[in-house]
């Protein structure tokens, strides 16, 4: 299906292919996407509220300057995706994989990153205060100068993680 596909309205999507689709600056509320492909999709400025993405592929998708409120991205793949300038508030990325993505600046507020793979991620000076990072993979991630105060790092894998200057008070 590709460019021209519009994912608005009340219907749920399962197994849809939105490769190269353009959804820039759209607003989605209460939508559910399962096993969908957003490969190379233009999602810049997308605003979601109370949406659910399960096992979706966002490889090379551009989510720059997007805003997500109370949205779940469960077991999703973000590979070489653009997430810089995006905002996630009261969201969950449970079990998702984020690799080789442009993340900074990334605004996360009350986000659950449990079981999320963030190995090698560049999260320098990112505010992760109070976030759930339970059993997250942060192997060789760059967290220099990051605010991790009050974050739940129970069971997180931190081998080779750069933590110089990070605020770990209460973590």
C-alpha positions as a Markdown table, in Angstrom:
| # | Residue | x | y | z |
|---|---|---|---|---|
| 1 | Unk | 0.0 | 0.0 | 0.0 |
| 2 | Unk | 2.6 | 2.8 | 0.4 |
| 3 | Unk | 2.4 | 6.6 | -0.1 |
| 4 | Unk | -1.2 | 7.9 | -0.3 |
| 5 | Unk | -2.4 | 5.4 | 2.4 |
| 6 | Unk | -4.3 | 7.3 | 5.1 |
| 7 | Unk | -4.5 | 5.7 | 8.6 |
| 8 | Unk | -7.2 | 7.9 | 10.1 |
| 9 | Unk | -10.6 | 7.1 | 11.4 |
| 10 | Unk | -11.7 | 4.5 | 13.9 |
| 11 | Unk | -10.7 | 1.2 | 12.2 |
| 12 | Unk | -7.9 | -1.0 | 13.5 |
| 13 | Unk | -5.1 | -2.2 | 11.3 |
| 14 | Unk | -3.5 | -5.6 | 11.4 |
| 15 | Unk | -0.7 | -6.7 | 9.1 |
| 16 | Unk | -0.9 | -3.5 | 6.9 |
| 17 | Unk | 2.1 | -2.3 | 4.9 |
| 18 | Unk | 2.6 | 1.4 | 5.2 |
| 19 | Unk | 6.0 | 1.4 | 3.6 |
| 20 | Unk | 6.9 | 4.9 | 2.3 |
| 21 | Unk | 3.5 | 6.2 | 3.5 |
| 22 | Unk | 3.2 | 9.9 | 4.3 |
| 23 | Unk | 1.4 | 10.7 | 7.6 |
| 24 | Unk | 3.2 | 13.9 | 8.4 |
| 25 | Unk | 1.4 | 16.2 | 10.8 |
| 26 | Unk | -1.6 | 13.9 | 11.2 |
| 27 | Unk | -3.4 | 13.4 | 14.5 |
| 28 | Unk | -4.4 | 9.8 | 15.6 |
| 29 | Unk | -6.5 | 9.0 | 18.6 |
| 30 | Unk | -7.5 | 5.5 | 19.9 |
| 31 | Unk | -6.0 | 3.7 | 16.9 |
| 32 | Unk | -4.6 | 0.2 | 17.1 |
| 33 | Unk | -1.9 | -1.2 | 14.8 |
| 34 | Unk | -0.7 | -4.8 | 15.0 |
| 35 | Unk | 2.1 | -6.3 | 12.9 |
| 36 | Unk | 2.2 | -3.3 | 10.6 |
| 37 | Unk | 5.1 | -2.0 | 8.6 |
| 38 | Unk | 6.0 | 1.7 | 8.7 |
| 39 | Unk | 9.3 | 1.2 | 6.9 |
| 40 | Unk | 10.6 | 4.5 | 5.5 |
| 41 | Unk | 7.3 | 6.2 | 6.4 |
| 42 | Unk | 7.2 | 10.0 | 6.9 |
| 43 | Unk | 5.7 | 10.4 | 10.4 |
| 44 | Unk | 7.2 | 13.8 | 11.1 |
| 45 | Unk | 5.0 | 15.9 | 13.4 |
| 46 | Unk | 2.5 | 13.0 | 13.9 |
| 47 | Unk | 0.5 | 13.3 | 17.1 |
| 48 | Unk | -1.0 | 10.2 | 18.8 |
| 49 | Unk | -3.1 | 9.9 | 21.8 |
| 50 | Unk | -4.1 | 6.6 | 23.4 |
| 51 | Unk | -2.9 | 4.6 | 20.4 |
| 52 | Unk | -1.4 | 1.1 | 20.5 |
| 53 | Unk | 1.3 | -0.3 | 18.2 |
| 54 | Unk | 2.1 | -3.9 | 18.7 |
| 55 | Unk | 5.0 | -5.7 | 16.9 |
| 56 | Unk | 5.2 | -2.9 | 14.3 |
| 57 | Unk | 8.3 | -2.1 | 12.2 |
| 58 | Unk | 9.5 | 1.5 | 12.1 |
| 59 | Unk | 12.8 | 0.8 | 10.3 |
| 60 | Unk | 14.1 | 4.1 | 8.8 |
| 61 | Unk | 10.8 | 5.9 | 9.6 |
| 62 | Unk | 11.0 | 9.6 | 10.3 |
| 63 | Unk | 9.2 | 10.4 | 13.6 |
| 64 | Unk | 11.1 | 13.6 | 14.1 |
| 65 | Unk | 9.1 | 16.3 | 16.0 |
| 66 | Unk | 6.2 | 13.8 | 16.7 |
| 67 | Unk | 4.2 | 13.8 | 19.9 |
| 68 | Unk | 2.8 | 10.8 | 21.6 |
| 69 | Unk | 0.5 | 10.8 | 24.7 |
| 70 | Unk | -0.6 | 7.6 | 26.5 |
| 71 | Unk | 0.5 | 5.6 | 23.5 |
| 72 | Unk | 2.0 | 2.1 | 23.7 |
| 73 | Unk | 4.7 | 0.8 | 21.3 |
| 74 | Unk | 5.0 | -2.8 | 22.5 |
| 75 | Unk | 7.6 | -5.1 | 20.9 |
| 76 | Unk | 8.2 | -2.6 | 18.1 |
| 77 | Unk | 11.3 | -2.2 | 16.0 |
| 78 | Unk | 12.9 | 1.2 | 15.5 |
| 79 | Unk | 16.1 | 0.7 | 13.4 |
| 80 | Unk | 17.9 | 3.7 | 11.9 |
| 81 | Unk | 14.7 | 5.7 | 12.7 |
| 82 | Unk | 14.6 | 9.4 | 13.4 |
| 83 | Unk | 13.2 | 10.1 | 16.8 |
| 84 | Unk | 15.0 | 13.5 | 17.5 |
| 85 | Unk | 12.7 | 16.2 | 18.8 |
| 86 | Unk | 10.0 | 13.7 | 19.5 |
| 87 | Unk | 8.0 | 13.8 | 22.8 |
| 88 | Unk | 6.6 | 10.8 | 24.6 |
| 89 | Unk | 4.4 | 11.4 | 27.6 |
| 90 | Unk | 2.9 | 8.6 | 29.7 |
| 91 | Unk | 3.9 | 6.1 | 27.0 |
| 92 | Unk | 5.2 | 2.5 | 27.0 |
| 93 | Unk | 7.9 | 1.1 | 24.8 |
| 94 | Unk | 7.8 | -2.3 | 26.6 |
| 95 | Unk | 10.0 | -4.9 | 24.8 |
| 96 | Unk | 10.8 | -2.6 | 21.8 |
| 97 | Unk | 14.2 | -2.5 | 20.1 |
| 98 | Unk | 15.7 | 0.9 | 19.4 |
| 99 | Unk | 19.0 | 0.6 | 17.4 |
| 100 | Unk | 21.1 | 3.0 | 15.3 |
| 101 | Unk | 18.4 | 5.7 | 15.8 |
| 102 | Unk | 18.8 | 9.5 | 16.1 |
| 103 | Unk | 17.4 | 10.2 | 19.5 |
| 104 | Unk | 18.7 | 13.6 | 20.7 |
| 105 | Unk | 17.0 | 15.7 | 21.8 |
| 106 | Unk | 14.4 | 13.2 | 23.0 |
| 107 | Unk | 11.7 | 14.2 | 25.6 |
| 108 | Unk | 10.4 | 11.4 | 27.8 |
| 109 | Unk | 7.9 | 12.0 | 30.6 |
| 110 | Unk | 6.5 | 9.1 | 32.6 |
| 111 | Unk | 7.7 | 6.6 | 30.0 |
| 112 | Unk | 8.0 | 2.8 | 30.6 |
| 113 | Unk | 11.2 | 1.5 | 28.9 |
| 114 | Unk | 11.1 | -1.9 | 30.6 |
| 115 | Unk | 12.7 | -4.7 | 28.5 |
| 116 | Unk | 13.6 | -2.1 | 25.9 |
| 117 | Unk | 16.8 | -2.7 | 23.9 |
| 118 | Unk | 18.7 | 0.5 | 23.8 |
| 119 | Unk | 22.2 | -1.0 | 23.4 |
| 120 | Unk | 24.7 | 1.5 | 21.9 |
| 121 | Unk | 22.1 | 4.3 | 22.0 |
| 122 | Unk | 23.3 | 7.9 | 22.2 |
| 123 | Unk | 21.4 | 9.3 | 25.2 |
| 124 | Unk | 23.9 | 11.9 | 26.3 |
| 125 | Unk | 22.3 | 14.5 | 28.5 |
| 126 | Unk | 18.8 | 13.0 | 28.1 |
| 127 | Unk | 16.4 | 13.4 | 31.0 |
| 128 | Unk | 15.5 | 9.9 | 32.0 |
| 129 | Unk | 14.6 | 10.9 | 35.6 |
| 130 | Unk | 12.0 | 8.6 | 37.3 |
| 131 | Unk | 11.5 | 6.4 | 34.2 |
| 132 | Unk | 11.1 | 2.6 | 34.4 |
| 133 | Unk | 14.1 | 0.9 | 32.8 |
| 134 | Unk | 13.5 | -2.4 | 34.4 |
| 135 | Unk | 15.6 | -5.1 | 32.6 |
| 136 | Unk | 16.4 | -2.7 | 29.8 |
| 137 | Unk | 19.4 | -3.4 | 27.6 |
| 138 | Unk | 21.7 | -0.4 | 28.0 |
| 139 | Unk | 24.9 | -2.3 | 27.0 |
| 140 | Unk | 27.4 | 0.2 | 25.6 |
| 141 | Unk | 24.9 | 3.0 | 25.6 |
| 142 | Unk | 26.2 | 6.6 | 26.1 |
| 143 | Unk | 24.5 | 8.1 | 29.1 |
| 144 | Unk | 27.1 | 10.7 | 29.9 |
| 145 | Unk | 25.5 | 13.7 | 31.6 |
| 146 | Unk | 22.0 | 12.0 | 31.5 |
| 147 | Unk | 19.6 | 12.5 | 34.4 |
| 148 | Unk | 18.7 | 9.1 | 35.7 |
| 149 | Unk | 17.7 | 10.3 | 39.2 |
| 150 | Unk | 14.9 | 8.1 | 40.6 |
| 151 | Unk | 14.9 | 5.8 | 37.6 |
| 152 | Unk | 14.2 | 2.2 | 38.1 |
| 153 | Unk | 17.2 | 0.3 | 36.8 |
| 154 | Unk | 16.3 | -3.0 | 38.4 |
| 155 | Unk | 17.9 | -5.8 | 36.3 |
| 156 | Unk | 19.1 | -3.4 | 33.6 |
| 157 | Unk | 22.1 | -4.5 | 31.6 |
| 158 | Unk | 24.8 | -1.8 | 31.8 |
| 159 | Unk | 28.0 | -3.5 | 30.6 |
| 160 | Unk | 30.2 | -1.0 | 28.9 |
| 161 | Unk | 27.7 | 1.8 | 29.5 |
| 162 | Unk | 29.2 | 5.4 | 29.6 |
| 163 | Unk | 27.9 | 7.1 | 32.8 |
| 164 | Unk | 30.4 | 9.9 | 33.4 |
| 165 | Unk | 28.6 | 12.9 | 34.8 |
| 166 | Unk | 25.2 | 11.1 | 34.9 |
| 167 | Unk | 22.9 | 11.8 | 37.8 |
| 168 | Unk | 22.2 | 8.5 | 39.5 |
| 169 | Unk | 20.7 | 9.8 | 42.8 |
| 170 | Unk | 18.0 | 7.5 | 43.9 |
| 171 | Unk | 18.3 | 5.2 | 40.9 |
